[in-house]
């Protein structure tokens, strides 16, 4: 089990350049990768996206990849033809107007006379990008694992509390049937003045007891708890499945509450609903 939140940092250094990577991960229902790369490193965007998706099932993940060049790889190129054309034009202007000759700074300010030519391609930074990203992802993965383990322990505790309440409800289920049987017999006696015992009455009593029985709900909740424990023990992403399972458990608890007129059962259902809400809060933070 892994958390969706965490942080990772990685740096790669050489004599020529430094690549620094920062990764932050937040809760999100789906996987959303946001990348902020130095312009020179933009060709690696798809590579970064693919590597992040290999280690994350869901979450909002922000990746920052920065490049610092220590040794310039740029050559300045002078367009001599353009320079001569401007020099000739300035000379004619000087003769016609008597203006002062232009200086070097005047020529440098003219677009196209001096251009920068990068002697390398982005691929020379591949080793730095891969190493820095790998280190950041490893740190992030470790943080997610550690936080996920803490969450798993909390979920186990909440699940045990839920199972304990369910076990108590199962003990009260027979009492609930007796409660309805006694209630109907008293109503029959009050209406007819006779004790219940006819075949028709017993058939009707049986139908009502089946309708208000909570045995099926208890059985389904037992199955859900078995699946719950299985998901907690799984190494696969289980956040979405656990969230769906909580919805099913909530539905069964609501059905038990609607059928029961025993305070003991209703109080246990309240406790179980509280467990489910706490479980869902924790589930929102896991993959």
C-alpha positions as CSV (number, residue, x, y, z in Angstrom):
1,X,0.0,0.0,0.0
2,X,1.4,3.4,-1.0
3,X,0.4,6.9,-0.2
4,X,-0.3,9.5,-2.9
5,X,1.6,12.2,-1.2
6,X,5.4,12.6,-1.1
7,X,8.5,14.5,-2.3
8,X,11.5,13.6,-4.2
9,X,14.7,15.4,-5.2
10,X,17.6,14.4,-7.5
11,X,20.8,16.2,-8.8
12,X,23.3,15.2,-11.4
13,X,26.5,17.1,-11.9
14,X,29.3,17.1,-14.5
15,X,32.0,19.6,-15.4
16,X,29.7,21.0,-18.2
17,X,26.3,21.2,-16.6
18,X,24.0,20.4,-13.7
19,X,20.5,18.9,-13.9
20,X,18.2,19.2,-10.8
21,X,14.9,17.5,-10.4
22,X,12.1,18.1,-7.9
23,X,8.9,16.0,-7.7
24,X,5.9,16.7,-5.5
25,X,2.9,14.4,-5.3
26,X,-0.6,15.3,-3.9
27,X,-3.9,13.6,-3.5
28,X,-6.0,13.3,-6.6
29,X,-8.7,10.9,-7.8
30,X,-6.9,10.2,-11.1
31,X,-3.2,10.4,-12.3
32,X,-2.4,13.9,-13.4
33,X,1.3,14.7,-14.2
34,X,2.3,18.3,-14.6
35,X,5.8,19.0,-16.0
36,X,7.9,22.2,-15.7
37,X,11.1,21.7,-17.7
38,X,13.8,24.1,-18.7
39,X,13.4,25.1,-22.4
40,X,16.5,23.2,-23.5
41,X,15.2,20.0,-21.8
42,X,11.7,20.2,-23.4
43,X,12.5,17.3,-25.8
44,X,12.6,15.0,-22.7
45,X,9.0,15.8,-21.7
46,X,7.5,12.5,-23.0
47,X,10.3,10.5,-21.3
48,X,9.7,12.2,-18.0
49,X,5.9,11.6,-18.3
50,X,6.5,7.9,-19.0
51,X,8.9,7.3,-16.1
52,X,6.5,9.0,-13.7
53,X,3.5,6.9,-14.9
54,X,5.5,3.7,-14.3
55,X,5.7,4.3,-10.5
56,X,2.4,6.1,-9.8
57,X,-1.2,4.8,-10.2
58,X,-2.9,8.1,-9.3
59,X,-2.3,11.5,-7.7
60,X,-1.5,15.0,-8.8
61,X,2.3,15.0,-9.5
62,X,4.4,18.0,-10.3
63,X,7.8,17.5,-11.9
64,X,10.4,20.3,-12.1
65,X,13.5,19.7,-14.2
66,X,16.1,22.5,-14.3
67,X,19.4,22.8,-16.3
68,X,22.4,24.9,-15.3
69,X,25.1,25.1,-18.0
70,X,28.6,25.5,-16.5
71,X,30.6,25.6,-19.7
72,X,29.1,27.6,-22.6
73,X,28.2,25.7,-25.7
74,X,27.3,28.8,-27.7
75,X,29.4,30.3,-30.6
76,X,28.7,33.9,-31.8
77,X,28.6,34.2,-35.6
78,X,29.0,37.6,-37.3
79,X,27.2,38.2,-40.6
80,X,30.0,40.1,-42.4
81,X,27.9,40.8,-45.5
82,X,25.2,42.5,-43.4
83,X,27.8,44.3,-41.3
84,X,29.5,45.8,-44.5
85,X,26.1,46.9,-45.8
86,X,25.3,48.7,-42.6
87,X,28.8,50.2,-42.5
88,X,28.4,51.5,-46.0
89,X,25.0,53.0,-45.2
90,X,26.4,54.7,-42.0
91,X,29.3,56.1,-44.0
92,X,26.9,57.7,-46.6
93,X,24.7,59.1,-43.8
94,X,27.8,60.6,-42.2
95,X,28.8,62.3,-45.4
96,X,25.4,63.7,-46.0
97,X,24.6,64.8,-42.5
98,X,27.9,65.1,-40.7
99,X,26.7,62.9,-37.9
100,X,29.3,61.0,-35.8
101,X,30.3,57.5,-36.9
102,X,28.5,54.7,-35.1
103,X,30.3,52.7,-32.5
104,X,30.5,48.9,-31.8
105,X,27.5,49.0,-29.5
106,X,25.4,50.5,-32.3
107,X,26.3,47.5,-34.6
108,X,25.6,45.0,-31.8
109,X,22.1,46.4,-31.4
110,X,21.2,45.6,-34.9
111,X,19.3,42.3,-35.4
112,X,21.1,39.7,-37.5
113,X,24.6,41.1,-37.4
114,X,25.6,38.8,-34.4
115,X,23.7,35.5,-33.9
116,X,24.2,32.7,-31.3
117,X,24.8,29.2,-32.5
118,X,24.4,26.3,-30.0
119,X,27.0,23.7,-30.9
120,X,25.2,20.8,-29.1
121,X,21.9,19.1,-29.2
122,X,19.7,18.4,-26.1
123,X,20.6,14.7,-26.3
124,X,23.9,15.5,-24.6
125,X,21.9,16.1,-21.4
126,X,20.2,12.7,-21.5
127,X,22.5,11.1,-18.9
128,X,21.9,14.0,-16.5
129,X,18.1,14.0,-17.0
130,X,17.8,10.3,-16.5
131,X,20.0,10.2,-13.4
132,X,18.4,13.2,-11.7
133,X,14.9,12.0,-12.5
134,X,15.7,8.5,-11.3
135,X,17.1,9.7,-8.0
136,X,14.0,12.0,-7.4
137,X,11.6,9.1,-8.3
138,X,13.4,6.8,-5.9
139,X,13.2,9.3,-3.0
140,X,9.5,9.9,-3.8
141,X,8.7,6.2,-4.0
142,X,10.4,5.7,-0.6
143,X,8.3,8.5,1.0
144,X,5.1,7.1,-0.5
145,X,5.9,3.6,0.8
146,X,6.6,4.8,4.4
147,X,3.5,6.9,4.6
148,X,1.5,4.2,3.0
149,X,2.6,1.7,5.6
150,X,1.4,4.1,8.4
151,X,-2.0,4.4,6.6
152,X,-2.3,0.6,6.3
153,X,-1.8,0.2,10.0
154,X,-4.6,2.8,10.7
155,X,-6.9,1.0,8.2
156,X,-6.2,-2.3,9.9
157,X,-7.2,-0.8,13.3
158,X,-10.4,0.7,11.9
159,X,-11.3,-2.5,10.1
160,X,-10.8,-4.5,13.3
161,X,-13.1,-2.1,15.2
162,X,-15.7,-2.5,12.4
163,X,-15.4,-6.3,12.5
164,X,-15.8,-6.3,16.3
165,X,-19.1,-4.3,16.0
166,X,-20.3,-6.6,13.3
167,X,-19.7,-9.6,15.5
168,X,-21.7,-7.9,18.3
169,X,-24.6,-7.2,15.9
170,X,-24.6,-10.9,14.8
171,X,-25.1,-11.9,18.5
172,X,-28.0,-9.5,18.7
173,X,-29.7,-10.7,15.5
174,X,-31.5,-13.5,17.3
175,X,-32.7,-11.1,19.9
176,X,-34.0,-8.8,17.1
177,X,-36.2,-11.7,15.7
178,X,-37.5,-12.4,19.2
179,X,-38.3,-8.7,19.6
180,X,-40.5,-8.6,16.5
181,X,-42.2,-12.0,17.3
182,X,-43.1,-10.7,20.8
183,X,-44.3,-7.4,19.5
184,X,-46.6,-9.0,16.9
185,X,-48.0,-11.4,19.4
186,X,-48.8,-8.6,21.8
187,X,-50.5,-6.6,19.0
188,X,-52.5,-9.7,18.0
189,X,-53.6,-10.2,21.6
190,X,-54.6,-6.5,22.0
191,X,-56.7,-6.6,18.8
192,X,-58.4,-10.0,19.2
193,X,-58.2,-10.8,22.9
194,X,-56.7,-14.2,22.0
195,X,-53.3,-15.6,22.1
196,X,-51.5,-16.0,18.7
197,X,-51.3,-19.5,17.5
198,X,-53.3,-20.0,14.4
199,X,-51.7,-21.3,11.2
200,X,-52.4,-18.0,9.3
201,X,-50.9,-15.9,12.0
202,X,-47.7,-18.0,12.2
203,X,-47.3,-17.9,8.4
204,X,-47.7,-14.1,8.5
205,X,-45.3,-13.9,11.4
206,X,-42.7,-15.9,9.5
207,X,-43.0,-13.6,6.4
208,X,-42.5,-10.5,8.6
209,X,-39.5,-12.0,10.4
210,X,-37.9,-12.8,7.1
211,X,-38.5,-9.3,5.9
212,X,-36.9,-7.8,8.9
213,X,-34.1,-10.3,9.3
214,X,-30.6,-8.8,9.1
215,X,-28.8,-12.1,8.5
216,X,-28.2,-11.4,4.8
217,X,-26.7,-8.0,5.6
218,X,-24.5,-9.5,8.2
219,X,-23.3,-12.1,5.8
220,X,-22.6,-9.6,3.0
221,X,-20.7,-7.4,5.5
222,X,-18.6,-10.4,6.4
223,X,-17.7,-11.0,2.8
224,X,-16.9,-7.3,2.4
225,X,-14.6,-7.4,5.4
226,X,-12.7,-10.4,3.9
227,X,-12.2,-8.4,0.7
228,X,-11.1,-5.4,2.8
229,X,-8.4,-7.4,4.5
230,X,-7.3,-8.9,1.2
231,X,-6.9,-5.4,-0.3
232,X,-4.9,-4.1,2.7
233,X,-2.5,-7.0,2.2
234,X,-2.2,-6.5,-1.5
235,X,0.9,-4.8,-3.1
236,X,-1.3,-3.5,-6.0
237,X,-2.9,-0.1,-5.9
238,X,-6.2,-0.5,-4.0
239,X,-7.4,3.0,-3.3
240,X,-10.3,3.1,-5.8
241,X,-11.5,-0.5,-4.9
242,X,-11.4,0.3,-1.2
243,X,-13.5,3.4,-1.7
244,X,-16.1,1.4,-3.7
245,X,-16.0,-1.2,-1.0
246,X,-16.7,1.4,1.7
247,X,-19.8,2.5,-0.3
248,X,-21.1,-1.1,-0.3
249,X,-20.4,-1.4,3.5
250,X,-22.2,1.9,4.1
251,X,-25.3,0.6,2.2
252,X,-25.5,-2.6,4.2
253,X,-25.2,-0.6,7.5
254,X,-28.0,1.7,6.4
255,X,-30.2,-1.4,5.7
256,X,-29.5,-2.9,9.1
257,X,-30.4,0.5,10.8
258,X,-33.7,0.7,8.8
259,X,-34.7,-2.8,9.9
260,X,-33.6,-2.7,13.6
261,X,-35.6,-1.4,16.5
262,X,-33.1,-2.5,19.1
263,X,-31.0,0.3,20.6
264,X,-28.0,-2.0,21.1
265,X,-27.9,-2.7,17.3
266,X,-28.5,0.9,16.3
267,X,-25.7,2.1,18.5
268,X,-23.3,-0.5,17.0
269,X,-24.4,0.7,13.5
270,X,-23.5,4.3,14.4
271,X,-20.0,3.1,15.5
272,X,-19.6,1.2,12.2
273,X,-20.6,4.2,10.1
274,X,-18.1,6.2,12.0
275,X,-15.4,3.6,11.2
276,X,-16.4,3.7,7.5
277,X,-16.1,7.5,7.3
278,X,-12.6,7.4,8.9
279,X,-11.6,4.6,6.5
280,X,-12.7,6.7,3.5
281,X,-10.7,9.6,4.8
282,X,-7.6,7.5,4.9
283,X,-8.4,5.8,1.5
284,X,-8.4,9.2,-0.2
285,X,-4.6,9.4,0.5
286,X,-3.6,6.1,-1.0
287,X,-3.0,4.9,-4.6
